[in-house]
Amino acid sequence: MHSFRYAEGSLKCEGVDLESVAAEVGTPAYVYSAETIRNNYRRLDTALTPLGDRMICYAMKANGNLSVLNLLAKEGAGFDIVSGGELFRVLKAGGRADRCTFAGVGKTVEEIDYALRQGTYSFNVESEQELERINEVAGKAGLIAPIAIRVNPDVDAPTHKYISTGKSKNKFGIGLDRAAEVYARAASLPNLKIRGLQTHIGSQILKAPPFAEAVRKLTPLVLELKALYGLEFFSVGGGVGIVYRGALASGDAAWWKGGGEEATERITPEEYASEVIEPLKALGLRILFEPGRFIVGNAGVLLTSVLYRKETPTKKFVVVDAGMNDLIRPALYEGHHEIEPLRQPKDSSLEKVDVVGPVCESGDFFAQDREVATLAPGDRIALMSAGAYGFVMSSTYNARPFLPEVLVEGDKATVVRARQTWEDLIRGEKVPGEAA
Ligand SMILES: *Cc1c(COP(=O)(O)O)cnc(C)c1O
C-alpha cells in the first residue's frame, strides 16, 4: 500500500503535489512518503502480534536515509545492518545498537570492534573463519560477542537469480548439514555467546510458502540447538516482495503472488503472517524479521524530467534527466518501475517508447518498448516504487552528483538530503604536487 495518487489532475504524495516538489528542488529527485513507511511497518507488526515476543529489524540497506531510520526508530523498529557505516547511521538517526543485527559475509576487524563496543544485539555469522575472527576481536576488547549463525535451508524461492540467496550454491550462510558442527565450535570459543539462529532465503519473493518451508526445514535443528545452548531468537530474514507492476492502480497492494516483477496478484501481510506464524510459534523463541523492500519499496518515487525525444526507423526514445547511476535496478536485475506523468494526461493515448537516461551505457534505460503516455520535452514523470534499492545503490558515474531526497509528511515536504554540488564531487581529491 502507498500514498501516491492522482487528485485534481496531478500526482500527489500524501497531501503534496509532486509537480511543486519538482519545481522547488529540481529533477531528478527522490521523494518518500512517511505515512506509507509507517503504515507498512505497523501493518506488518500488527499481523505478527500473535507471535508475542518479536522484533522487526528493518534491513536498512534498502534505504538508509537518516529521516527514514529516525521515523522507524520512533515506531520501535530494530535494524538489520551490513556494515559499520550502517550502524553509524542508525546511531545518528536515534536508533539503538542493542536492537541491531549485523549481517554480511565480509565483516572487517574494525567493523566487528565498533559494533561490539556499541552493544550490537547479534552478529549474524556467515562462515567459520568469521566466527574465529569475532572471537579474537572480542577477546582483545575484553567483551563477549553475541552471535547467531546464518543457516542456509537450501529452499528454492522463485526470484531473480541475482537476489536469490537460500540455495546451497549461493555465497551466503552455512549449509544445514554443517550447522550443528559450527554451533559446537562457537560454543567452544570463550568470547562468544550463542544467541540465535538466522536465515534469509532471498529478495522480492512473491509467495509465502517458501518462508514457511524454510522455517519447517530448520525446526529440528533449532530445537536441538535451543536444548543445547539456550537460543534466545530465531530470525526468518527478509525478502518479502512488493508490487512493481501497476503500482499506482493497486494502491493498497504490497504483497502478491506470482512470479518475478511481471506478477500483479498479491498476498497481504495478514496472509503472509498466517502462513509463517504457526511454524514460528512452534519454536518457542523470540522471532526476528528483517524486511527491507516491503517497508520502503512502494514508499518512494524518482522524479525525472523529459529532455528530448528521438526517433530511429525502428524505435522512439524519450531521454530523461535521471540515469542508471541514480536508479540501477532496471540495468542490474531487470527491475520494473511504472512510469506516471506528474500532470495527468488529458487524452489517454499511449505510445510505445524506450525511456532512457543520459549515461553513456546501453544499459541506461528505465523502460524498453513500453506503452506510456505521450511525453514531450519539459514533461515530468515519476518512476514508481523506487523507495528500496534506489538512492542507496546510486553512484556518481559520469560525474553526476548524488540526488536530493525529500520526505513528505501530510502536506509538508522536507529536503532530507541536499543535492550534491560539483564541488562536492571533487572533495578529497588532489593532483600530486599541487595543494589540495
Ligand atoms: C538484503 C537482506 C534483507 C532484506 O531484504 P529485502 O528483500 O529488502 O526484504 C534482510 N536480511 C538480510 C540478511 C539481507 O541480506
The ligand as an ORCA input file, in Angstrom:
! r2SCAN-3c Opt
* xyz 0 1
  C      19.004     -7.828      1.997
  C      18.692     -8.530      3.246
  C      17.454     -8.348      3.861
  C      16.354     -7.513      3.263
  O      15.898     -7.997      2.047
  P      14.552     -7.394      1.413
  O      14.367     -8.181      0.182
  O      14.800     -5.962      1.128
  O      13.472     -7.591      2.408
  C      17.233     -8.971      5.067
  N      18.189     -9.752      5.653
  C      19.390     -9.945      5.071
  C      20.395    -10.802      5.769
  C      19.683     -9.354      3.861
  O      20.872     -9.565      3.292
*
